[in-house]
Amino acid sequence: MFYRPEDGHGLPHNPFNAIVTPRPIGWISTRGAAGDNLAPYSFFNAIAYVPPQVMFSSTGAKDSLRNIRKTGVFAVNIVEYAMREKMNLTSGSYPPGTDEFDLAGIAKAASRTIDCPHVAGAPAVLECRMTEIVTLKGEANFLTLGEVTGVHLRDDCLVEGQFDVTRFNPVARMGYRDYSVVREVFSMTRPDER
């Protein structure tokens, strides 16, 4: 099968949602005039090492984006398998001012480098200062870029000096209503490291 996106795919569901998988989930927390906000974004990734930078993309001008525009900060909370149901609950479309931390029964923790809460006990948290918001092609697509200014690592996820994802099993977005969980890890040596 081949299709041009502008012509449509003719399938019951958009296959693009399932092609680029698995996608890490950035559980973005923000603070705004109406209160705190927590929402998952599957168009999320790390994009640079020095300085460390991340990105996430939003379809629509959601509370997260509005808060970041005003405050210039956000936190990325890494989602573990044990928190999958709470993460899913925070993905709903709620009225502005709804505190998804309270809604889902998630404890907040204060960040150290930014004025924004994060998920207490998350395996890892990236405190970020927004560097740019880019309006993407399309009706309401926005790319938020941020520089990481602080990193929290849960102690039980550190093994022999390395951050071990098998200690918490990160959740990833597949397509449609499907998710995946990382339970198996393997290593490979790059040719220039031999």
C-alpha atoms as an extended CHARMM CRD file, in Angstrom:
* protein
*
       194  EXT
         1         1  MET       CA              0.0000000000        0.0000000000        0.0000000000  PROA      1               0.0000000000
         2         2  PHE       CA              1.1010000000        3.5400000000       -0.7500000000  PROA      2               0.0000000000
         3         3  TYR       CA             -0.7560000000        6.7490000000       -0.0290000000  PROA      3               0.0000000000
         4         4  ARG       CA             -0.1360000000       10.4660000000       -0.0760000000  PROA      4               0.0000000000
         5         5  PRO       CA             -1.1970000000       11.9850000000        3.2600000000  PROA      5               0.0000000000
         6         6  GLU       CA             -2.9870000000       14.8630000000        1.4910000000  PROA      6               0.0000000000
         7         7  ASP       CA             -5.1360000000       12.3060000000       -0.3910000000  PROA      7               0.0000000000
         8         8  GLY       CA             -6.0170000000       10.2220000000        2.6730000000  PROA      8               0.0000000000
         9         9  HSD       CA             -5.2550000000        6.6020000000        3.4620000000  PROA      9               0.0000000000
        10        10  GLY       CA             -8.7140000000        5.0130000000        3.1910000000  PROA      10              0.0000000000
        11        11  LEU       CA             -8.1830000000        2.9680000000        6.3570000000  PROA      11              0.0000000000
        12        12  PRO       CA            -10.4700000000        3.0890000000        9.4140000000  PROA      12              0.0000000000
        13        13  HSD       CA             -7.6440000000        4.6420000000       11.5150000000  PROA      13              0.0000000000
        14        14  ASN       CA             -4.6460000000        6.7920000000       10.6250000000  PROA      14              0.0000000000
        15        15  PRO       CA             -1.6150000000        4.4750000000       10.2410000000  PROA      15              0.0000000000
        16        16  PHE       CA              0.8210000000        7.3510000000       10.8630000000  PROA      16              0.0000000000
        17        17  ASN       CA             -0.0610000000        7.0890000000       14.5610000000  PROA      17              0.0000000000
        18        18  ALA       CA              1.3800000000        3.5730000000       14.6280000000  PROA      18              0.0000000000
        19        19  ILE       CA              4.3840000000        3.8540000000       12.3030000000  PROA      19              0.0000000000
        20        20  VAL       CA              6.8520000000        5.7750000000       14.4730000000  PROA      20              0.0000000000
        21        21  THR       CA              6.8820000000        3.5570000000       17.5420000000  PROA      21              0.0000000000
        22        22  PRO       CA              7.5600000000        3.1550000000       20.3260000000  PROA      22              0.0000000000
        23        23  ARG       CA              7.5360000000        6.8200000000       21.3170000000  PROA      23              0.0000000000
        24        24  PRO       CA              8.6180000000        7.8750000000       24.8030000000  PROA      24              0.0000000000
        25        25  ILE       CA              6.0260000000        9.7630000000       26.7990000000  PROA      25              0.0000000000
        26        26  GLY       CA              6.8700000000       13.1670000000       28.2130000000  PROA      26              0.0000000000
        27        27  TRP       CA              4.5250000000       13.6980000000       31.1520000000  PROA      27              0.0000000000
        28        28  ILE       CA              4.6770000000       17.4800000000       31.1600000000  PROA      28              0.0000000000
        29        29  SER       CA              3.9560000000       19.4290000000       34.3310000000  PROA      29              0.0000000000
        30        30  THR       CA              3.4450000000       23.1860000000       34.3550000000  PROA      30              0.0000000000
        31        31  ARG       CA              2.1930000000       25.9130000000       36.6410000000  PROA      31              0.0000000000
        32        32  GLY       CA             -0.0630000000       28.7410000000       35.5590000000  PROA      32              0.0000000000
        33        33  ALA       CA             -2.3060000000       31.4550000000       36.9360000000  PROA      33              0.0000000000
        34        34  ALA       CA             -5.1970000000       28.9510000000       37.0860000000  PROA      34              0.0000000000
        35        35  GLY       CA             -3.1030000000       26.3240000000       38.9160000000  PROA      35              0.0000000000
        36        36  ASP       CA             -0.9370000000       23.3140000000       38.1970000000  PROA      36              0.0000000000
        37        37  ASN       CA             -1.2700000000       21.1000000000       35.1340000000  PROA      37              0.0000000000
        38        38  LEU       CA             -0.0360000000       17.6200000000       34.2120000000  PROA      38              0.0000000000
        39        39  ALA       CA             -0.4870000000       16.0640000000       30.7550000000  PROA      39              0.0000000000
        40        40  PRO       CA              1.2170000000       13.3010000000       28.7270000000  PROA      40              0.0000000000
        41        41  TYR       CA              2.7010000000       13.9450000000       25.2800000000  PROA      41              0.0000000000
        42        42  SER       CA              3.9020000000       11.1200000000       23.0440000000  PROA      42              0.0000000000
        43        43  PHE       CA              5.5550000000       13.4530000000       20.5440000000  PROA      43              0.0000000000
        44        44  PHE       CA              8.4730000000       13.8650000000       22.9560000000  PROA      44              0.0000000000
        45        45  ASN       CA             12.2020000000       13.2060000000       22.8970000000  PROA      45              0.0000000000
        46        46  ALA       CA             15.6970000000       14.2730000000       23.9280000000  PROA      46              0.0000000000
        47        47  ILE       CA             17.3950000000       16.2270000000       21.1370000000  PROA      47              0.0000000000
        48        48  ALA       CA             20.8810000000       17.2920000000       22.3600000000  PROA      48              0.0000000000
        49        49  TYR       CA             23.5020000000       16.4000000000       24.9790000000  PROA      49              0.0000000000
        50        50  VAL       CA             25.3780000000       19.6480000000       25.6460000000  PROA      50              0.0000000000
        51        51  PRO       CA             23.5230000000       21.5080000000       26.8520000000  PROA      51              0.0000000000
        52        52  PRO       CA             20.8700000000       18.8230000000       27.4030000000  PROA      52              0.0000000000
        53        53  GLN       CA             17.7030000000       19.6960000000       25.4990000000  PROA      53              0.0000000000
        54        54  VAL       CA             14.2860000000       18.1430000000       24.9620000000  PROA      54              0.0000000000
        55        55  MET       CA             11.2530000000       18.7440000000       22.7830000000  PROA      55              0.0000000000
        56        56  PHE       CA              7.5840000000       17.9390000000       22.8320000000  PROA      56              0.0000000000
        57        57  SER       CA              4.8570000000       18.7190000000       20.3770000000  PROA      57              0.0000000000
        58        58  SER       CA              1.2420000000       19.6060000000       21.0620000000  PROA      58              0.0000000000
        59        59  THR       CA             -1.7620000000       19.5130000000       18.7800000000  PROA      59              0.0000000000
        60        60  GLY       CA             -3.8400000000       22.4430000000       19.9600000000  PROA      60              0.0000000000
        61        61  ALA       CA             -3.0580000000       25.2700000000       22.3730000000  PROA      61              0.0000000000
        62        62  LYS       CA             -3.5270000000       23.2230000000       25.5330000000  PROA      62              0.0000000000
        63        63  ASP       CA             -3.0380000000       24.3220000000       29.1550000000  PROA      63              0.0000000000
        64        64  SER       CA              0.5780000000       23.0780000000       29.0850000000  PROA      64              0.0000000000
        65        65  LEU       CA              1.4310000000       25.3280000000       26.1690000000  PROA      65              0.0000000000
        66        66  ARG       CA             -0.4000000000       28.3390000000       27.6150000000  PROA      66              0.0000000000
        67        67  ASN       CA              1.3850000000       27.9530000000       30.9450000000  PROA      67              0.0000000000
        68        68  ILE       CA              4.8090000000       27.5700000000       29.3180000000  PROA      68              0.0000000000
        69        69  ARG       CA              4.2530000000       30.6800000000       27.1990000000  PROA      69              0.0000000000
        70        70  LYS       CA              3.6220000000       32.6700000000       30.3920000000  PROA      70              0.0000000000
        71        71  THR       CA              6.1790000000       31.1390000000       32.7680000000  PROA      71              0.0000000000
        72        72  GLY       CA              8.8980000000       29.8880000000       30.4170000000  PROA      72              0.0000000000
        73        73  VAL       CA              9.3440000000       26.6340000000       32.3800000000  PROA      73              0.0000000000
        74        74  PHE       CA              8.1180000000       23.0420000000       32.4820000000  PROA      74              0.0000000000
        75        75  ALA       CA              9.1060000000       19.6720000000       33.9100000000  PROA      75              0.0000000000
        76        76  VAL       CA              9.2580000000       16.3620000000       32.0540000000  PROA      76              0.0000000000
        77        77  ASN       CA              8.2740000000       13.4220000000       34.2540000000  PROA      77              0.0000000000
        78        78  ILE       CA              9.2400000000        9.9580000000       32.9940000000  PROA      78              0.0000000000
        79        79  VAL       CA              6.3140000000        7.5240000000       33.1280000000  PROA      79              0.0000000000
        80        80  GLU       CA              6.8360000000        4.1610000000       34.7830000000  PROA      80              0.0000000000
        81        81  TYR       CA              4.5830000000        1.1520000000       34.2380000000  PROA      81              0.0000000000
        82        82  ALA       CA              3.2260000000        1.4190000000       37.7970000000  PROA      82              0.0000000000
        83        83  MET       CA              1.8490000000        4.9060000000       36.9590000000  PROA      83              0.0000000000
        84        84  ARG       CA              0.2940000000        4.0390000000       33.5710000000  PROA      84              0.0000000000
        85        85  GLU       CA             -3.3340000000        4.3490000000       34.7410000000  PROA      85              0.0000000000
        86        86  LYS       CA             -2.7110000000        7.6910000000       36.4460000000  PROA      86              0.0000000000
        87        87  MET       CA             -0.8770000000        8.9560000000       33.3680000000  PROA      87              0.0000000000
        88        88  ASN       CA             -3.8140000000        7.9090000000       31.2060000000  PROA      88              0.0000000000
        89        89  LEU       CA             -6.2530000000        9.6900000000       33.5290000000  PROA      89              0.0000000000
        90        90  THR       CA             -4.3020000000       12.9390000000       33.1030000000  PROA      90              0.0000000000
        91        91  SER       CA             -4.6940000000       12.7330000000       29.3100000000  PROA      91              0.0000000000
        92        92  GLY       CA             -8.3560000000       13.7650000000       29.4410000000  PROA      92              0.0000000000
        93        93  SER       CA             -9.7310000000       17.0560000000       28.1570000000  PROA      93              0.0000000000
        94        94  TYR       CA            -10.6020000000       18.8680000000       31.3640000000  PROA      94              0.0000000000
        95        95  PRO       CA            -11.7100000000       22.4650000000       31.9110000000  PROA      95              0.0000000000
        96        96  PRO       CA             -8.8990000000       25.0280000000       32.3090000000  PROA      96              0.0000000000
        97        97  GLY       CA             -7.7680000000       25.2270000000       35.9070000000  PROA      97              0.0000000000
        98        98  THR       CA             -8.2300000000       21.4960000000       36.5610000000  PROA      98              0.0000000000
        99        99  ASP       CA             -5.3060000000       20.2170000000       38.6140000000  PROA      99              0.0000000000
       100       100  GLU       CA             -4.5420000000       16.7870000000       37.1140000000  PROA      100             0.0000000000
       101       101  PHE       CA             -2.2150000000       16.0080000000       40.0260000000  PROA      101             0.0000000000
       102       102  ASP       CA             -5.2190000000       16.1840000000       42.3670000000  PROA      102             0.0000000000
       103       103  LEU       CA             -7.5710000000       14.5660000000       39.8640000000  PROA      103             0.0000000000
       104       104  ALA       CA             -5.3530000000       11.4790000000       39.5300000000  PROA      104             0.0000000000
       105       105  GLY       CA             -4.1730000000       11.4060000000       43.1630000000  PROA      105             0.0000000000
       106       106  ILE       CA             -0.5450000000       12.1520000000       42.2970000000  PROA      106             0.0000000000
       107       107  ALA       CA              1.7480000000       13.6890000000       44.9010000000  PROA      107             0.0000000000
       108       108  LYS       CA              3.6150000000       16.8330000000       43.8470000000  PROA      108             0.0000000000
       109       109  ALA       CA              7.2060000000       17.7150000000       44.5880000000  PROA      109             0.0000000000
       110       110  ALA       CA              8.8430000000       21.1270000000       44.2910000000  PROA      110             0.0000000000
       111       111  SER       CA             11.4360000000       21.5890000000       41.5860000000  PROA      111             0.0000000000
       112       112  ARG       CA             14.8210000000       23.1410000000       42.4070000000  PROA      112             0.0000000000
       113       113  THR       CA             15.6830000000       25.2250000000       39.3370000000  PROA      113             0.0000000000
       114       114  ILE       CA             12.2060000000       26.2340000000       38.1460000000  PROA      114             0.0000000000
       115       115  ASP       CA              8.8950000000       27.3190000000       39.6920000000  PROA      115             0.0000000000
       116       116  CYS       CA              6.9060000000       24.2990000000       38.6240000000  PROA      116             0.0000000000
       117       117  PRO       CA              5.8720000000       21.0920000000       40.4190000000  PROA      117             0.0000000000
       118       118  HSD       CA              6.8180000000       17.6220000000       39.2760000000  PROA      118             0.0000000000
       119       119  VAL       CA              5.6040000000       14.0920000000       39.9790000000  PROA      119             0.0000000000
       120       120  ALA       CA              6.9440000000       13.0250000000       43.3730000000  PROA      120             0.0000000000
       121       121  GLY       CA              8.6610000000        9.6710000000       43.0840000000  PROA      121             0.0000000000
       122       122  ALA       CA              8.9180000000        9.6560000000       39.2880000000  PROA      122             0.0000000000
       123       123  PRO       CA             11.8730000000        7.5420000000       38.0990000000  PROA      123             0.0000000000
       124       124  ALA       CA             13.3710000000       10.6620000000       36.5090000000  PROA      124             0.0000000000
       125       125  VAL       CA             12.3960000000       14.2970000000       36.1180000000  PROA      125             0.0000000000
       126       126  LEU       CA             13.8970000000       16.9060000000       33.8020000000  PROA      126             0.0000000000
       127       127  GLU       CA             13.4340000000       20.5000000000       34.9370000000  PROA      127             0.0000000000
       128       128  CYS       CA             13.3830000000       22.6810000000       31.8140000000  PROA      128             0.0000000000
       129       129  ARG       CA             13.5020000000       26.2800000000       30.6790000000  PROA      129             0.0000000000
       130       130  MET       CA             11.6860000000       26.8510000000       27.4150000000  PROA      130             0.0000000000
       131       131  THR       CA             14.0350000000       28.0580000000       24.6980000000  PROA      131             0.0000000000
       132       132  GLU       CA             11.5770000000       28.3030000000       21.8260000000  PROA      132             0.0000000000
       133       133  ILE       CA              8.0290000000       27.5200000000       20.7800000000  PROA      133             0.0000000000
       134       134  VAL       CA              7.7250000000       26.8570000000       17.0670000000  PROA      134             0.0000000000
       135       135  THR       CA              4.4290000000       26.9790000000       15.2090000000  PROA      135             0.0000000000
       136       136  LEU       CA              4.4410000000       23.9850000000       12.8950000000  PROA      136             0.0000000000
       137       137  LYS       CA              2.6120000000       23.5020000000        9.6190000000  PROA      137             0.0000000000
       138       138  GLY       CA             -1.0430000000       22.6060000000       10.1120000000  PROA      138             0.0000000000
       139       139  GLU       CA             -3.9910000000       24.0750000000       11.9230000000  PROA      139             0.0000000000
       140       140  ALA       CA             -2.7100000000       23.9780000000       15.5160000000  PROA      140             0.0000000000
       141       141  ASN       CA              0.6400000000       22.2010000000       15.8790000000  PROA      141             0.0000000000
       142       142  PHE       CA              3.2480000000       23.5850000000       18.2760000000  PROA      142             0.0000000000
       143       143  LEU       CA              6.7730000000       22.3760000000       19.0520000000  PROA      143             0.0000000000
       144       144  THR       CA              8.2020000000       23.3350000000       22.4390000000  PROA      144             0.0000000000
       145       145  LEU       CA             11.9630000000       23.2040000000       22.9260000000  PROA      145             0.0000000000
       146       146  GLY       CA             13.5720000000       23.3550000000       26.3300000000  PROA      146             0.0000000000
       147       147  GLU       CA             16.9790000000       23.2760000000       27.9880000000  PROA      147             0.0000000000
       148       148  VAL       CA             17.3120000000       20.9230000000       30.9430000000  PROA      148             0.0000000000
       149       149  THR       CA             18.3640000000       22.8900000000       34.0370000000  PROA      149             0.0000000000
       150       150  GLY       CA             17.9620000000       20.1570000000       36.6550000000  PROA      150             0.0000000000
       151       151  VAL       CA             17.7000000000       16.3710000000       36.7090000000  PROA      151             0.0000000000
       152       152  HSD       CA             16.1240000000       14.1790000000       39.3930000000  PROA      152             0.0000000000
       153       153  LEU       CA             16.9560000000       10.4440000000       39.3990000000  PROA      153             0.0000000000
       154       154  ARG       CA             15.2020000000        8.0870000000       41.7740000000  PROA      154             0.0000000000
       155       155  ASP       CA             17.8550000000        6.2950000000       43.8370000000  PROA      155             0.0000000000
       156       156  ASP       CA             16.5040000000        2.7870000000       43.2110000000  PROA      156             0.0000000000
       157       157  CYS       CA             16.9300000000        3.3460000000       39.4510000000  PROA      157             0.0000000000
       158       158  LEU       CA             20.6960000000        3.8090000000       39.7620000000  PROA      158             0.0000000000
       159       159  VAL       CA             22.6640000000        0.5700000000       39.4340000000  PROA      159             0.0000000000
       160       160  GLU       CA             26.4640000000        0.6030000000       39.4520000000  PROA      160             0.0000000000
       161       161  GLY       CA             26.5130000000        4.2400000000       38.3710000000  PROA      161             0.0000000000
       162       162  GLN       CA             24.0250000000        3.8420000000       35.5070000000  PROA      162             0.0000000000
       163       163  PHE       CA             20.3620000000        4.8040000000       35.1910000000  PROA      163             0.0000000000
       164       164  ASP       CA             18.6520000000        1.4060000000       34.7550000000  PROA      164             0.0000000000
       165       165  VAL       CA             15.2760000000        1.5210000000       32.9800000000  PROA      165             0.0000000000
       166       166  THR       CA             14.5240000000       -2.0940000000       33.9050000000  PROA      166             0.0000000000
       167       167  ARG       CA             14.0890000000       -0.9140000000       37.4910000000  PROA      167             0.0000000000
       168       168  PHE       CA             10.9120000000        0.9700000000       36.5970000000  PROA      168             0.0000000000
       169       169  ASN       CA              9.8380000000       -0.2150000000       33.1240000000  PROA      169             0.0000000000
       170       170  PRO       CA              9.1240000000        2.9470000000       31.1100000000  PROA      170             0.0000000000
       171       171  VAL       CA              5.8630000000        3.1820000000       29.2090000000  PROA      171             0.0000000000
       172       172  ALA       CA              5.9080000000        4.1010000000       25.5210000000  PROA      172             0.0000000000
       173       173  ARG       CA              3.1680000000        5.0530000000       23.0910000000  PROA      173             0.0000000000
       174       174  MET       CA              2.5540000000        2.8190000000       20.1400000000  PROA      174             0.0000000000
       175       175  GLY       CA             -0.3900000000        3.7120000000       17.8960000000  PROA      175             0.0000000000
       176       176  TYR       CA             -4.1290000000        3.9840000000       18.2500000000  PROA      176             0.0000000000
       177       177  ARG       CA             -4.8850000000        2.9690000000       21.8820000000  PROA      177             0.0000000000
       178       178  ASP       CA             -1.7730000000        0.8080000000       22.2000000000  PROA      178             0.0000000000
       179       179  TYR       CA              1.1540000000        1.2360000000       24.5720000000  PROA      179             0.0000000000
       180       180  SER       CA              4.3040000000       -0.7400000000       25.2600000000  PROA      180             0.0000000000
       181       181  VAL       CA              6.5190000000       -1.2660000000       28.2750000000  PROA      181             0.0000000000
       182       182  VAL       CA             10.3010000000       -1.7300000000       28.3190000000  PROA      182             0.0000000000
       183       183  ARG       CA             11.1670000000       -4.9490000000       30.1340000000  PROA      183             0.0000000000
       184       184  GLU       CA             14.0250000000       -6.2660000000       28.0420000000  PROA      184             0.0000000000
       185       185  VAL       CA             17.2610000000       -4.4280000000       27.3020000000  PROA      185             0.0000000000
       186       186  PHE       CA             20.2870000000       -5.4790000000       25.2460000000  PROA      186             0.0000000000
       187       187  SER       CA             23.6230000000       -3.7740000000       24.5880000000  PROA      187             0.0000000000
       188       188  MET       CA             25.6810000000       -3.3680000000       21.4200000000  PROA      188             0.0000000000
       189       189  THR       CA             29.1270000000       -1.8490000000       20.9420000000  PROA      189             0.0000000000
       190       190  ARG       CA             29.4650000000        0.7030000000       18.1490000000  PROA      190             0.0000000000
       191       191  PRO       CA             32.1790000000        0.0230000000       15.5550000000  PROA      191             0.0000000000
       192       192  ASP       CA             34.2260000000        3.0740000000       16.6120000000  PROA      192             0.0000000000
       193       193  GLU       CA             34.1940000000        1.9430000000       20.2610000000  PROA      193             0.0000000000
       194       194  ARG       CA             35.9580000000       -1.3710000000       19.5720000000  PROA      194             0.0000000000
